[in-house]
Amino acid sequence: MNDMTLSLGGAIILALDIYAIYNILSSKASSLSKVIWTIVILLLPIFGFIMWLLLGPRGVK
């Protein structure tokens, strides 16, 4: 893999994590839940995003 591919992959992961964090912060979940999910996403970017997709709080509809 070249550097361009790695950079593109990192940019995609960053964009998905920012999207997840935005949705977490705009959800009606408790403050503690928001903090925990945000920390999980920041510490485990790929795995945390997948966990959030399956289990996380949803944004305001």
Contacts in CASP RR format, 6 or more apart in sequence:
PFRMAT RR
TARGET T0000
AUTHOR 0000-0000-0000
METHOD contacts of the structure
MODEL  1
MNDMTLSLGGAIILALDIYAIYNILSSKASSLSKVIWTIVILLLPIFGFI
MWLLLGPRGVK
13 45 0 8 1.000
13 46 0 8 1.000
13 49 0 8 1.000
14 45 0 8 1.000
16 49 0 8 1.000
17 41 0 8 1.000
17 42 0 8 1.000
17 45 0 8 1.000
17 49 0 8 1.000
20 41 0 8 1.000
20 48 0 8 1.000
20 49 0 8 1.000
20 52 0 8 1.000
20 53 0 8 1.000
21 38 0 8 1.000
21 41 0 8 1.000
21 42 0 8 1.000
23 57 0 8 1.000
23 58 0 8 1.000
23 59 0 8 1.000
24 34 0 8 1.000
24 37 0 8 1.000
24 38 0 8 1.000
24 41 0 8 1.000
24 52 0 8 1.000
24 56 0 8 1.000
24 57 0 8 1.000
24 59 0 8 1.000
25 34 0 8 1.000
25 38 0 8 1.000
26 59 0 8 1.000
26 60 0 8 1.000
27 34 0 8 1.000
27 57 0 8 1.000
27 58 0 8 1.000
27 59 0 8 1.000
27 60 0 8 1.000
28 57 0 8 1.000
28 59 0 8 1.000
28 60 0 8 1.000
29 37 0 8 1.000
29 56 0 8 1.000
29 57 0 8 1.000
33 57 0 8 1.000
34 57 0 8 1.000
37 52 0 8 1.000
37 56 0 8 1.000
37 57 0 8 1.000
40 48 0 8 1.000
40 51 0 8 1.000
40 52 0 8 1.000
41 48 0 8 1.000
41 49 0 8 1.000
41 52 0 8 1.000
44 51 0 8 1.000
END
